[in-house]
Amino acid sequence: MTNSDLTSEGIDHNPAGVTSDLWYKVVLHDGRAGWLSEVYIAPEHRGGMGLPRCAAQG
């Protein structure tokens, strides 16, 4: 996943562009759940935030 429009001219020089295959499971207070790509997390919180990796599901 990327937060950049790869078809945009000059996108290679975007200092805020990031690509990641890390996703966070988010559970809201009302029980709804979903997945959030790391590319939409504030830069200072990227990199796993010290959370354990999920076990692979088969």
C-alpha positions in Angstrom: 0.0 0.0 0.0 1.2 3.5 -0.7 0.0 7.0 0.1 1.3 8.4 -3.2 -0.3 8.7 -6.6 2.3 6.7 -8.6 1.0 8.2 -11.8 1.8 11.8 -10.7 4.8 13.4 -12.4 7.7 13.9 -9.9 6.2 11.6 -7.3 9.6 10.0 -6.8 10.7 13.2 -5.1 7.8 13.3 -2.6 9.5 13.3 0.9 6.2 12.3 2.6 5.6 9.3 0.3 5.6 5.9 2.0 4.9 2.3 1.1 4.2 -0.4 3.6 2.7 -3.9 3.8 1.9 -3.4 7.5 -1.7 -3.2 8.6 -3.2 -2.5 12.0 -6.5 -4.1 13.2 -8.6 -1.3 14.8 -11.5 -2.1 17.1 -13.7 0.9 18.0 -15.4 1.3 21.4 -18.7 0.1 19.9 -17.2 -3.2 18.7 -16.8 -2.4 15.0 -13.5 -3.5 13.6 -11.5 -2.9 10.5 -7.9 -2.7 9.1 -5.8 0.5 8.8 -2.8 0.7 6.6 0.4 1.9 8.2 0.8 4.5 5.4 -2.1 6.5 7.0 -0.5 6.5 10.5 1.5 9.6 11.6 5.2 9.1 10.6 6.4 9.0 14.2 4.2 6.0 14.9 5.1 3.9 11.9 7.2 0.7 12.2 4.9 -1.5 14.3 4.7 0.7 17.4 6.2 -2.3 19.4 3.1 -4.4 18.8 3.5 -8.2 18.2 3.0 -9.5 14.7 -0.2 -11.4 14.1 0.2 -15.2 13.6 -0.2 -16.3 10.0 -3.7 -17.7 9.2 -4.1 -20.5 6.8 
